[in-house]
Amino acid sequence: GTAAAQSFHYAPGTNQYRLSVDAKITQTMMGQPTVNDVSSVQKFTMALAAQSADTLSMTVTIDSLMQNTPMGPVPGLDSLIGKHVSARLSSAGEFYPSATSDSAAGAALTSVADPLIHMLPRIRVAMVTGATWTDTTDATTSQSGLELKRQVISTYTVAGDTTVNGSTAWKLTRASTSTTSGSGNIQGQHASMDGTST
């Protein structure tokens, strides 16, 4: 109805989330492909606070982090627990280019926390069941000596309303496709990387 088709705004509050990822990574070296299974489980707390009439401050704190590769668990992740990244966004989820992090944690924290910072979708439509929109994000990162460009195209659909902890909420579905490409030098040797994921 008309009451349901209203604009959406994020509100101040604090919630804890659990993000679980299972991925297959295909690498080709000297013409020989190899497939590796990689998994991760992250728990993090996201706090939103009112900063001005249409601006919210966001702080994402890493509560726990585990990543498994074919070589076993990734070492050194314990140092990121308790670290945080901050950002500012509009009440509709539009991010302002101002993310900051615990400087001592460096690039490792940025690579872990950046996807978490951008977890909240930018709301593009009036919230009514069946509404859909597409969003594209572009980013450039450095990884092991490679300069990588990554583009993620996400399609969101308002699946309906629901109840979470006694409060009314919207249920969204998201289907994303990402492409990554770049090149650089690893231990003095030219290397390139291309990949896609869904």
PyMOL commands that set and color helices and strands:
alter all, ss='L'
color gray80, all
select helices_A, chain A and resi 77-80+103-117
alter helices_A, ss='H'
color red, helices_A
select strands_A, chain A and resi 13-29+32-52+55-69+72-73+84-90+95-101+132-143+146-164+167-186+189-197
alter strands_A, ss='S'
color yellow, strands_A
deselect
rebuild
show_as cartoon
